[in-house]
């Protein structure tokens, strides 16, 4: 009986180690800073991010800042991907993304994303004239970990 419990304990220990290594290789925890994603994500929220560079329109992603030499991480929503057309009012609330060119639209180059914060008034984003290279994307937001009562 005692030997059976020892074997079970060793099994659970190794299972925990395997799951732990899977977790740290595929996910990371990030603390949101700023108001740009409010009300979806607020300043101080802690989120779980899946390390995945491929993203779709509507995904919330964490990426390295496009500023040269800046290792700051930012959180924004992907509104357009390479090959799509975007038209917007600079600093305004109107954004139009489509597969076809309509009016004064700009084509998003392949390998880049047009990202926008959910809080237009406090977001420095692609409406300022920059795009995010997909290589700078660290991962997609999967879950808000804290505060516990506010999941999206």
Secondary structure, DSSP 8 states (H G I E B T S, - for coil): -HHHHHHHHHHHHHHHHHHHHHHHHHEEEEE--SSTTTTTS-TT-EEEEE--S---TT-EEEEE-SSTT---EEEEEEEEETT-EEEE-TTSS-EEEESS--SS-EE--TTEEEEE-SSGGG--SGGGS--EEGGGEEEEEEEEEESTT---
